Amino acid sequence: MAKLRVQSFTISLDGYGAGPNQSMQAPLGAGGEQLHEWLVGTRTFQQTHGDGAGTTGIDDDFAARGFANIGAWILGRNMFGPPSGGAWQDDTWKGWWGDNPPYHSDVFVLTHHPRASLRMEGDTTFHFVTEGIHAALDRAKAAAKGRDVRLGGGAATIQQYLRAGLIDELHLAISPIMLGSGEHLFGGLDLVKLGYRCVEHVPSAAATHIVLKK
């Protein structure tokens, strides 16, 4: 049965998935780029975002698992474009990744404002979903054709799916930094009551990897 999975989502020691003051210049907020230092040097990241070089080992193993058996993605609006609460101001914006994004599948972007689907190089197509999280998941599962759906974030989007009990598995990387404020992943959530348990706990030199399942 197809699962909804969170993979390689990084939080700080104090639980933040992004720093404060997110902007066009700082899409992950103040200090947020530090969260992903464990990831950017891995072979998997370099193959999907860079030149194909990179390191192997624990961090790369977890990064690679995040692409296995994935047939579609779901993203919050700020994962696609600059923080904004209003209508799309510029339909020429095509995301943070250039003309060939790393998804290579259908990607369903949660938004309150309609926008036509956007086909990119490498078989990535962004679809903009205004009907809410359940509609996005239904469409993503249909597009995935039996494979799993990856929920890319951000923190507020993951919280919505957690509260609805829709996430089957979460891989979180805990980065050894503190951000002090920003987007807290688990604020106001009771993971025990929601039925999650830790099934893996693996430290590397750069992060601690945990996997939660229902």
C-alpha positions as CSV (number, residue, x, y, z in Angstrom):
1,M,0.0,0.0,0.0
2,A,1.3,3.4,-0.9
3,K,2.6,5.5,2.0
4,L,3.0,9.2,2.7
5,R,6.6,9.7,3.8
6,V,8.6,12.6,5.1
7,Q,12.3,12.1,4.2
8,S,15.5,14.0,5.1
9,F,13.6,16.8,6.8
10,T,16.1,18.6,9.1
11,I,15.4,20.2,12.4
12,S,17.7,22.0,14.9
13,L,18.4,20.8,18.4
14,D,15.6,23.1,19.6
15,G,13.1,21.7,17.1
16,Y,13.0,24.3,14.3
17,G,12.7,23.3,10.7
18,A,13.5,26.9,9.4
19,G,14.9,30.0,11.0
20,P,13.1,33.3,11.5
21,N,12.6,36.0,8.9
22,Q,12.3,33.8,5.8
23,S,12.7,35.9,2.6
24,M,13.7,35.7,-1.0
25,Q,17.3,36.2,0.1
26,A,17.0,33.7,3.0
27,P,14.4,31.1,2.0
28,L,15.2,29.0,5.1
29,G,15.3,32.0,7.4
30,A,18.2,33.3,9.4
31,G,20.7,30.5,10.1
32,G,18.5,28.0,8.3
33,E,21.1,27.0,5.7
34,Q,23.2,25.4,8.5
35,L,20.5,22.8,9.0
36,H,21.4,21.0,5.8
37,E,25.2,20.8,6.1
38,W,24.9,17.1,6.7
39,L,23.0,16.7,3.4
40,V,24.6,19.0,0.8
41,G,27.9,17.1,0.6
42,T,26.4,13.7,0.1
43,R,26.6,11.8,-3.2
44,T,22.7,11.7,-3.4
45,F,22.4,15.4,-3.1
46,Q,25.1,16.1,-5.6
47,Q,23.5,13.7,-8.1
48,T,20.1,15.3,-7.8
49,H,21.2,18.9,-7.4
50,G,24.9,19.2,-8.5
51,D,27.6,17.5,-10.4
52,G,27.3,13.8,-9.3
53,A,30.3,13.9,-6.9
54,G,29.9,13.7,-3.1
55,T,30.4,11.5,-0.1
56,T,29.0,8.2,0.9
57,G,28.2,6.8,4.4
58,I,25.4,7.1,6.9
59,D,24.2,10.5,5.7
60,D,24.1,9.5,2.1
61,D,22.4,6.3,2.9
62,F,19.5,8.2,4.5
63,A,19.4,10.7,1.7
64,A,19.2,7.9,-0.9
65,R,16.4,6.2,0.9
66,G,14.4,9.4,0.5
67,F,14.2,8.9,-3.3
68,A,13.5,5.1,-3.3
69,N,10.0,4.2,-4.5
70,I,8.8,7.8,-4.7
71,G,6.1,8.4,-7.3
72,A,5.0,11.9,-6.5
73,W,5.6,14.8,-4.0
74,I,3.6,17.3,-2.0
75,L,5.1,20.7,-1.0
76,G,3.8,23.7,0.9
77,R,3.7,26.9,-1.0
78,N,6.9,28.4,0.6
79,M,8.8,25.3,-0.5
80,F,8.1,26.3,-4.1
81,G,8.4,30.0,-3.9
82,P,9.2,33.0,-1.8
83,P,7.1,33.6,1.4
84,S,3.8,35.3,0.5
85,G,0.3,35.1,1.8
86,G,-1.3,36.5,-1.3
87,A,-2.1,35.7,-4.9
88,W,0.7,34.7,-7.3
89,Q,2.3,38.0,-8.4
90,D,4.6,36.6,-11.1
91,D,3.8,33.4,-13.0
92,T,7.3,33.4,-14.4
93,W,8.6,32.1,-11.0
94,K,9.4,28.5,-11.5
95,G,10.8,27.5,-8.1
96,W,14.1,27.5,-6.4
97,W,15.9,24.9,-8.5
98,G,16.2,26.2,-12.0
99,D,14.8,24.6,-15.1
100,N,15.5,21.0,-14.1
101,P,14.2,20.5,-10.5
102,P,15.2,17.4,-8.5
103,Y,11.8,15.8,-8.3
104,H,11.3,14.1,-11.7
105,S,7.7,13.4,-11.0
106,D,4.4,15.2,-10.4
107,V,4.6,17.7,-7.5
108,F,1.5,19.0,-5.8
109,V,1.9,22.4,-4.3
110,L,-0.5,23.5,-1.6
111,T,-1.8,27.1,-2.1
112,H,-4.9,29.2,-1.6
113,H,-4.5,30.8,-5.0
114,P,-5.0,29.1,-8.4
115,R,-2.3,28.8,-10.9
116,A,-1.9,26.7,-14.1
117,S,0.3,23.6,-13.9
118,L,3.9,24.1,-14.8
119,R,5.9,21.5,-16.7
120,M,9.7,21.6,-16.3
121,E,12.6,19.7,-17.6
122,G,13.3,16.2,-16.3
123,D,9.7,15.2,-16.1
124,T,8.8,17.4,-13.2
125,T,5.4,19.0,-13.3
126,F,4.1,21.3,-10.6
127,H,0.4,21.3,-9.9
128,F,-1.1,23.9,-7.7
129,V,-3.8,22.6,-5.3
130,T,-6.3,24.9,-3.7
131,E,-8.6,22.3,-2.2
132,G,-6.5,21.4,0.8
133,I,-4.3,18.7,2.2
134,H,-6.6,15.7,1.5
135,A,-7.2,16.7,-2.1
136,A,-3.4,17.1,-2.6
137,L,-2.8,13.6,-1.1
138,D,-5.5,12.0,-3.3
139,R,-4.1,13.5,-6.4
140,A,-0.5,12.7,-5.5
141,K,-1.4,9.0,-4.8
142,A,-3.2,8.8,-8.1
143,A,-0.1,10.2,-9.9
144,A,2.3,8.0,-8.0
145,K,0.5,4.8,-9.4
146,G,1.2,2.6,-6.4
147,R,4.5,4.1,-5.3
148,D,4.9,6.3,-2.2
149,V,4.3,10.0,-1.9
150,R,7.0,12.2,-0.4
151,L,6.0,15.2,1.7
152,G,8.7,17.7,1.3
153,G,7.6,20.3,3.9
154,G,7.9,22.9,5.2
155,A,7.2,22.5,8.9
156,A,3.7,24.0,8.9
157,T,2.7,21.6,6.0
158,I,4.1,18.6,7.8
159,Q,2.2,19.7,11.0
160,Q,-1.1,19.8,9.1
161,Y,-0.6,16.2,7.8
162,L,0.5,15.0,11.2
163,R,-2.6,16.4,12.9
164,A,-4.7,14.7,10.3
165,G,-3.0,11.4,11.0
166,L,-1.9,11.0,7.3
167,I,1.8,10.6,7.6
168,D,3.0,7.0,7.7
169,E,6.7,7.5,8.2
170,L,9.0,10.4,9.1
171,H,12.8,10.5,8.6
172,L,14.1,13.5,10.5
173,A,17.8,14.6,10.6
174,I,18.6,16.5,13.8
175,S,21.4,19.0,13.1
176,P,23.7,20.0,16.0
177,I,22.7,23.7,15.9
178,M,20.2,25.9,17.7
179,L,18.1,28.5,15.9
180,G,16.2,30.0,18.8
181,S,13.1,30.8,16.8
182,G,11.5,30.1,13.5
183,E,9.2,27.3,12.3
184,H,8.9,24.7,15.1
185,L,8.0,21.3,13.8
186,F,6.4,19.7,16.8
187,G,4.9,22.7,18.6
188,G,1.5,21.8,20.1
189,L,1.6,18.2,18.8
190,D,1.4,15.0,21.0
191,L,3.2,12.4,18.9
192,V,2.4,9.7,21.4
193,K,-1.3,10.3,21.1
194,L,-1.0,10.5,17.4
195,G,0.5,7.0,17.5
196,Y,4.1,7.5,16.4
197,R,7.1,5.6,17.7
198,C,10.8,5.8,17.0
199,V,11.9,2.8,15.0
200,E,15.5,3.9,14.1
201,H,18.0,6.2,15.8
202,V,21.4,6.5,14.0
203,P,24.0,9.1,14.7
204,S,26.5,10.3,12.1
205,A,29.3,12.8,12.5
206,A,27.1,15.6,11.1
207,A,23.5,14.7,12.3
208,T,21.4,12.3,14.2
209,H,18.9,10.4,12.1
210,I,15.6,9.2,13.5
211,V,12.7,7.4,11.8
212,L,9.2,7.6,13.3
213,K,6.4,5.3,12.2
214,K,2.7,4.8,13.2
